[in-house]
Amino acid sequence: MIITIYSFKGGVGKTSISVNLSLTLGWQVYSNDYYSPLEDVLPKERFKKYEPNEEIPPYMGKDSLIFDFGGQIDFRIIPAILQSNFVLIPLINEIIDIRVTISTIEAVRELNDNIIIVVNRTQKDDFQQARKQILEHYDYPIFEIKKSRAISDVFKTGKSIQAMVARGGLKRFNYSSIDHQFQTLIKHIIINR
């Protein structure tokens, strides 16, 4: 299974989604980010950073893989998208993000039409508003990941949200909602592979 997480827009939570999926599922992550905080969280054997001129060959490994590419235009994203089972496109419910997301979808769907939209860092009516705008143009599955301190705790502890919830206590109470959202996304990916 290969997933690419990509958007033309930076700062929409691509890496946050990647790290939690990787820690939850035990998947590898490959990145083109010059500096990726994944280097500090994931074990070395599960993280690879592509250097600026390094090509992306077809993935021949047996382990599942996440391509986590930065928001810059990088033609190396094309082979990653072509070999992916799914392309996750995260967005934040802001007018510029919706426009950039539509541009990203248009570019990606020419290469791979197995797209999943993730409305990230939601508060109040963000999910419904963004979902409505996206559904005016497309019929791709859309998932919500609410704004939560859980993500920063993933980077601090190196533990998935699921693992923190399983330990119980306040984190179970505070993070169970976002954990459920990630589990819903994961279930969709696994069932529809």
Helices and strands as residue ranges (DSSP letters): E 2-5, H 14-25, E 28-31, H 38-41, G 44-46, E 47-49, E 65-68, H 77-82, E 86-91, H 95-109, E 115-122, H 126-135, E 142-146, H 150-157, H 161-166, H 169-191
